[in-house]
């Protein structure tokens, strides 16, 4: 026993529905492929993470910690700095992060 309708009008209706459904699926596939390509392009073009971070306090005025780049404890108010800026901050008594120990890495110990 066939699952398809036996008469031509219903077969044509089913064909139309399948074509429309296939078009929708193909559009969705194309959209997903564009999004995936954009995600890969974003990962490829992302600038490298800074080697040193300076975490600023509330209001962004006074630095709170110096971090090694990529430190998991660096807060959202962190910004990338050069190695010289990181050393200067440590010399100016900005605390070193106790988790990543940038003072030990930079050789700036008390």
CORKA-V230814 format. One record per residue. RES is the residue in one letter. PSI is psi in whole degrees, -180 to 180 (none if undefined). OMEGA is omega as a letter, one per 40 degrees, with the letter a starting at -180 (999 if undefined). D_CENTER is the distance of its C-alpha to the mean C-alpha in Angstrom with 2 decimals. Layout:
RES | PSI | OMEGA | D_CENTER
RES | PSI | OMEGA | D_CENTER
//
This chain:
X | 130 | a | 54.15
X | 144 | i | 51.51
X | -9 | a | 48.57
X | 152 | i | 48.73
X | 151 | a | 51.09
X | -21 | a | 54.41
X | 153 | a | 54.96
X | -44 | a | 53.63
X | -43 | i | 52.39
X | -35 | i | 50.12
X | -41 | i | 48.89
X | -40 | i | 48.05
X | -45 | i | 46.20
X | -41 | i | 44.22
X | -45 | i | 43.46
X | -46 | i | 42.22
X | -43 | a | 39.96
X | -40 | i | 38.54
X | -45 | i | 37.93
X | -41 | i | 36.13
X | -42 | i | 34.02
X | -40 | i | 33.20
X | -44 | i | 32.20
X | -42 | i | 29.81
X | -42 | i | 28.27
X | -38 | i | 27.96
X | -41 | i | 26.29
X | -40 | i | 23.74
X | -45 | i | 23.17
X | -40 | i | 22.78
X | -43 | i | 20.23
X | -38 | i | 18.16
X | -39 | i | 18.57
X | -44 | i | 17.46
X | -41 | i | 14.23
X | -42 | i | 13.60
X | -39 | i | 14.65
X | -41 | i | 12.38
X | -45 | i | 9.25
X | -41 | i | 10.91
X | -41 | i | 11.87
X | -42 | i | 8.52
X | -41 | a | 7.67
X | -40 | a | 11.28
X | -1 | a | 11.51
X | 132 | i | 8.75
X | 153 | a | 11.19
X | 151 | i | 12.00
X | 144 | i | 11.47
X | 153 | i | 14.76
X | -26 | a | 17.54
X | 144 | a | 18.79
X | 146 | i | 17.74
X | 115 | a | 20.12
X | 124 | a | 19.52
X | 153 | i | 21.52
X | -178 | i | 23.64
X | 137 | a | 24.02
X | -11 | i | 24.89
X | 18 | a | 23.20
X | -59 | a | 26.61
X | 134 | i | 27.24
X | 144 | a | 24.96
X | -44 | a | 24.69
X | 153 | i | 23.33
X | 135 | a | 22.56
X | 154 | i | 19.84
X | 141 | i | 19.08
X | 137 | a | 15.63
X | 3 | i | 13.19
X | 131 | a | 15.64
X | -14 | a | 14.56
X | -5 | i | 17.00
X | 131 | a | 15.76
X | 179 | a | 15.51
X | -20 | a | 13.65
X | 21 | i | 16.54
X | 148 | i | 15.92
X | 152 | i | 16.07
X | 141 | i | 16.45
X | 164 | i | 20.14
X | 168 | i | 22.46
X | -38 | i | 24.42
X | -39 | i | 27.47
X | -38 | i | 25.91
X | -45 | i | 24.76
X | -45 | a | 28.33
X | -43 | i | 29.92
X | -42 | i | 28.09
X | -41 | i | 29.27
X | -29 | i | 32.76
X | 18 | i | 32.72
X | 23 | i | 32.30
X | 128 | a | 28.67
X | 144 | i | 28.06
X | 142 | i | 26.09
X | 129 | a | 23.52
X | -9 | a | 25.62
X | -43 | a | 22.83
X | -11 | i | 21.73
X | 61 | i | 25.10
X | -26 | i | 24.36
X | -38 | i | 28.08
X | -41 | a | 29.10
X | -40 | a | 26.69
X | -9 | a | 28.00
X | 29 | a | 31.55
X | 71 | a | 31.98
X | 149 | i | 33.66
X | none | 999 | 36.20
//
